[in-house]
């Protein structure tokens, strides 16, 4: 009887050791060497999302370049929501790195007029800096075309965004991404058209798919604007979906799209791009998203 009990206890001990051995290897993750029982690796305790990145690269379009925020038909990167140095804007880089840190460790690779197809190339230049965080704001120019028919297809938009993310991940698996939603172009039309100057400037060809014939309130014009608006909604769904598949990516939860901006947040040269005040609002949204304890639901 005692011999059978001894053999039973021995078998249980071997089984328990085997279970603990498997658990120890799993805790290390993948091919990591097992760690002593009762210890935890840095990888197991470190959060996936770093709320205090120490370097930032920005990519995207004219909004991130501060176009028409300081003077007509000119980039003004010093007021960029992402990397600008202007105290009135208090950019994301300044908020996270301080003024001196932002000057040394933030870079702006956005290009006025860029569309999603341009993002992979911008991403490659940003990745060369090995930043802790890359900010993305692009998509308005994909919807702002000569006509609603000329807008970038949703499939092409997705393919190019996925390619941009793969470009980053090829050599930088730990770099974080902040992705801003595409602004609400229908609200832009409703706000900007209250200005006679704005309506005249738009006639020069600014976002004709949405802003063309700004005073036309016919059913056909309403359908055209709604078609553009729905394309923006679809673009934002793509940004959210692709970002959700990457554990080091945060989408803003449509905060930029949902922001109820007024004419004070629009450039009074073109009534389309953000003013300095508008850039400050974008910076605040980005900072809240990047520093939040959890991703936006």
C-alpha positions as CSV (number, residue, x, y, z in Angstrom):
1,X,0.0,0.0,0.0
2,X,2.8,2.5,1.0
3,X,4.7,1.5,-2.2
4,X,1.7,2.3,-4.4
5,X,1.2,5.7,-2.6
6,X,4.8,6.5,-3.0
7,X,4.6,5.7,-6.8
8,X,1.4,7.8,-7.1
9,X,3.1,10.8,-5.4
10,X,6.1,10.5,-7.6
11,X,3.9,10.4,-10.8
12,X,2.0,13.5,-9.6
13,X,5.3,15.3,-8.9
14,X,6.6,14.5,-12.4
15,X,3.3,15.7,-14.0
16,X,3.3,18.9,-12.0
17,X,6.9,19.6,-13.0
18,X,6.0,19.1,-16.6
19,X,3.0,21.5,-16.4
20,X,5.2,24.1,-14.6
21,X,7.9,23.7,-17.3
22,X,5.4,24.4,-20.1
23,X,4.0,27.4,-18.3
24,X,7.5,28.8,-17.7
25,X,8.3,28.6,-21.4
26,X,5.1,30.2,-22.3
27,X,5.6,33.1,-20.0
28,X,8.9,33.9,-21.8
29,X,7.0,34.1,-25.1
30,X,8.0,32.4,-28.4
31,X,11.5,31.1,-28.3
32,X,12.6,33.0,-25.2
33,X,14.6,31.0,-22.6
34,X,12.4,30.0,-19.7
35,X,12.7,32.2,-16.6
36,X,13.0,31.0,-13.0
37,X,9.7,30.3,-11.3
38,X,8.2,33.3,-9.6
39,X,10.0,35.9,-11.8
40,X,8.4,38.0,-14.5
41,X,10.2,39.3,-17.6
42,X,10.3,42.9,-18.7
43,X,8.3,42.0,-21.8
44,X,5.6,40.6,-19.6
45,X,5.2,43.7,-17.5
46,X,6.0,46.5,-19.9
47,X,2.8,48.1,-21.5
48,X,2.5,47.6,-25.2
49,X,1.6,51.3,-25.7
50,X,4.2,53.9,-24.5
51,X,2.3,57.1,-23.4
52,X,5.6,59.1,-23.3
53,X,7.3,58.6,-26.7
54,X,10.7,60.4,-27.0
55,X,10.7,61.1,-30.7
56,X,8.0,61.8,-33.3
57,X,7.8,61.8,-37.1
58,X,4.7,63.2,-38.9
59,X,3.4,62.1,-42.3
60,X,0.3,63.1,-44.2
61,X,-0.9,66.1,-46.2
62,X,-1.3,69.9,-46.1
63,X,-3.0,69.9,-42.8
64,X,0.1,68.6,-41.1
65,X,2.2,71.1,-43.0
66,X,0.1,74.0,-41.6
67,X,-0.8,75.1,-45.1
68,X,-2.6,78.5,-45.3
69,X,-2.4,78.9,-41.5
70,X,0.1,81.8,-41.6
71,X,0.1,83.2,-45.1
72,X,-1.8,82.6,-48.3
73,X,-0.8,79.6,-50.4
74,X,2.2,78.7,-48.2
75,X,3.2,75.8,-45.9
76,X,3.7,76.9,-42.3
77,X,5.1,73.9,-40.5
78,X,5.9,75.9,-37.3
79,X,2.1,75.8,-36.6
80,X,1.7,72.1,-37.4
81,X,-0.5,70.3,-34.9
82,X,2.0,67.4,-35.0
83,X,5.5,69.0,-34.8
84,X,5.1,72.8,-34.8
85,X,7.0,75.1,-32.5
86,X,4.4,77.9,-32.2
87,X,3.4,78.3,-28.5
88,X,-0.2,79.2,-29.5
89,X,-0.6,75.8,-31.1
90,X,1.2,73.7,-28.4
91,X,1.8,70.9,-30.8
92,X,1.8,67.2,-29.9
93,X,5.6,67.2,-30.1
94,X,6.0,70.2,-27.8
95,X,3.5,68.6,-25.3
96,X,5.3,65.3,-25.3
97,X,9.0,66.4,-25.7
98,X,9.1,70.0,-24.5
99,X,10.2,72.8,-26.8
100,X,13.8,71.9,-26.9
101,X,13.1,68.2,-27.4
102,X,10.6,68.9,-30.2
103,X,13.3,70.9,-32.0
104,X,15.7,68.0,-31.9
105,X,13.6,64.9,-32.0
106,X,10.6,65.6,-34.2
107,X,10.4,65.6,-38.0
108,X,7.7,66.5,-40.5
109,X,7.6,64.5,-43.7
110,X,4.0,65.5,-44.7
111,X,3.5,67.0,-48.2
112,X,0.9,69.4,-49.3
113,X,-1.5,67.8,-51.8
114,X,-0.6,64.2,-50.7
115,X,-3.0,61.4,-50.9
116,X,-3.0,57.9,-49.4
117,X,-1.0,56.6,-52.3
118,X,1.8,58.8,-51.2
119,X,1.9,57.5,-47.7
120,X,4.2,54.5,-48.1
121,X,6.9,56.7,-49.5
122,X,6.5,59.2,-46.6
123,X,6.5,56.3,-44.2
124,X,9.8,55.0,-45.5
125,X,11.4,58.5,-44.9
126,X,9.9,58.7,-41.4
127,X,11.0,55.2,-40.5
128,X,14.6,56.1,-41.4
129,X,14.6,58.3,-38.3
130,X,13.7,55.4,-36.1
131,X,11.1,57.4,-34.2
132,X,9.1,56.2,-31.2
133,X,5.9,57.5,-32.7
134,X,4.7,58.2,-36.2
135,X,1.6,60.4,-36.7
136,X,-0.7,60.0,-39.7
137,X,-3.3,62.4,-41.0
138,X,-4.3,61.8,-44.6
139,X,-7.4,61.2,-46.7
140,X,-9.0,64.6,-47.3
141,X,-7.3,64.9,-50.7
142,X,-8.6,61.4,-51.7
143,X,-12.1,62.7,-51.3
144,X,-11.4,66.3,-52.6
145,X,-11.2,65.5,-56.3
146,X,-12.4,67.2,-59.4
147,X,-15.6,65.2,-59.1
148,X,-17.2,62.6,-56.8
149,X,-16.4,60.0,-59.5
150,X,-12.7,60.8,-59.3
151,X,-12.4,60.1,-55.6
152,X,-9.9,57.3,-54.5
153,X,-11.7,54.0,-54.2
154,X,-12.1,52.5,-50.8
155,X,-10.2,49.4,-51.9
156,X,-7.2,51.4,-53.1
157,X,-7.3,53.6,-50.0
158,X,-7.1,50.4,-47.9
159,X,-4.3,48.8,-49.9
160,X,-2.1,51.9,-49.7
161,X,-2.6,52.3,-46.0
162,X,-1.8,48.7,-45.4
163,X,1.3,49.0,-47.5
164,X,2.4,52.0,-45.5
165,X,2.0,50.1,-42.2
166,X,3.9,47.2,-43.7
167,X,6.7,49.6,-44.7
168,X,7.0,50.7,-41.1
169,X,6.8,47.3,-39.6
170,X,9.4,45.8,-41.9
171,X,12.1,47.3,-39.8
172,X,10.4,48.9,-36.8
173,X,8.1,46.5,-35.1
174,X,7.9,48.7,-31.9
175,X,7.3,52.1,-33.4
176,X,3.9,53.4,-32.5
177,X,1.3,54.9,-34.8
178,X,-1.2,57.6,-34.1
179,X,-3.8,57.8,-36.8
180,X,-6.2,60.8,-37.1
181,X,-9.5,60.5,-38.8
182,X,-10.3,62.4,-42.0
183,X,-12.2,65.7,-41.2
184,X,-15.9,66.1,-41.8
185,X,-16.0,67.8,-45.2
186,X,-19.7,68.3,-45.2
187,X,-19.5,70.3,-42.0
188,X,-16.6,72.3,-43.7
189,X,-19.0,73.1,-46.5
190,X,-21.8,74.2,-44.1
191,X,-19.5,76.4,-42.1
192,X,-17.4,77.9,-44.8
193,X,-20.3,78.8,-47.1
194,X,-21.5,81.3,-44.5
195,X,-18.6,83.6,-45.6
196,X,-19.0,85.4,-49.0
197,X,-15.2,85.4,-49.3
198,X,-15.1,81.7,-48.6
199,X,-17.6,81.0,-51.3
200,X,-15.6,83.1,-53.8
201,X,-12.3,81.4,-52.9
202,X,-13.8,78.0,-53.3
203,X,-14.6,78.9,-56.9
204,X,-10.9,78.7,-57.6
205,X,-11.1,75.0,-57.4
206,X,-10.7,74.0,-53.7
207,X,-12.2,70.6,-53.1
208,X,-14.7,70.8,-56.0
209,X,-16.3,67.4,-55.3
210,X,-17.7,68.8,-52.0
211,X,-17.3,72.6,-52.2
212,X,-18.1,73.2,-55.9
213,X,-21.3,75.3,-56.5
214,X,-21.5,76.0,-52.8
215,X,-24.8,77.8,-53.1
216,X,-26.4,75.1,-55.1
217,X,-29.0,73.5,-52.7
218,X,-30.7,71.3,-55.3
219,X,-31.3,67.6,-54.7
220,X,-28.6,66.7,-57.2
221,X,-26.0,68.8,-55.3
222,X,-27.1,67.4,-52.0
223,X,-26.6,63.8,-53.4
224,X,-23.1,64.7,-54.7
225,X,-22.1,66.1,-51.3
226,X,-23.6,63.1,-49.5
227,X,-21.6,60.8,-51.8
228,X,-18.4,62.5,-50.8
229,X,-19.3,62.5,-47.2
230,X,-20.0,58.7,-47.3
231,X,-16.6,58.2,-48.9
232,X,-15.0,60.0,-46.0
233,X,-16.9,57.8,-43.6
234,X,-15.7,54.7,-45.4
235,X,-12.1,56.0,-45.4
236,X,-12.3,56.4,-41.6
237,X,-13.7,52.9,-41.2
238,X,-10.6,51.6,-43.1
239,X,-8.2,53.6,-40.9
240,X,-9.9,52.3,-37.8
241,X,-9.9,48.7,-39.0
242,X,-6.3,48.6,-40.3
243,X,-5.1,50.3,-37.1
244,X,-7.0,47.8,-34.9
245,X,-5.0,45.0,-36.4
246,X,-1.7,46.5,-35.2
247,X,-1.2,46.3,-31.5
248,X,1.0,49.5,-31.5
249,X,-1.5,51.7,-33.4
250,X,-4.1,54.0,-32.0
251,X,-6.9,55.5,-34.1
252,X,-8.5,58.7,-32.7
253,X,-12.0,57.1,-32.5
254,X,-13.2,59.6,-35.1
255,X,-12.5,62.5,-32.8
256,X,-11.2,64.7,-35.6
257,X,-14.2,63.8,-37.8
258,X,-16.6,64.4,-35.0
259,X,-15.1,67.7,-33.8
260,X,-17.7,70.5,-34.3
261,X,-15.3,73.1,-35.7
262,X,-16.5,76.6,-36.6
263,X,-15.1,79.4,-38.8
264,X,-12.6,80.3,-36.2
265,X,-10.9,77.0,-36.8
266,X,-10.7,77.6,-40.6
267,X,-8.0,79.5,-42.5
268,X,-9.5,82.9,-43.5
269,X,-7.5,82.7,-46.7
270,X,-9.1,79.5,-48.1
271,X,-11.8,78.6,-45.6
272,X,-10.7,75.0,-46.0
273,X,-7.5,74.3,-44.1
274,X,-7.2,74.7,-40.3
275,X,-6.3,78.1,-38.9
276,X,-3.8,78.3,-36.1
277,X,-6.7,77.8,-33.7
278,X,-7.8,74.8,-35.7
279,X,-4.2,73.4,-35.5
280,X,-4.3,73.8,-31.7
281,X,-7.5,71.8,-31.5
282,X,-6.0,69.0,-33.6
283,X,-2.9,68.9,-31.3
284,X,-5.2,68.6,-28.2
285,X,-7.1,65.6,-29.8
286,X,-3.8,63.9,-30.7
287,X,-2.3,64.4,-27.2
288,X,-5.4,63.0,-25.5
289,X,-5.3,59.9,-27.7
290,X,-1.6,59.3,-27.4
291,X,-1.5,59.7,-23.6
292,X,-4.8,58.0,-22.7
293,X,-4.4,54.9,-20.5
294,X,-6.4,52.9,-22.9
295,X,-7.2,53.1,-26.6
296,X,-10.3,55.1,-27.6
297,X,-13.3,52.7,-27.6
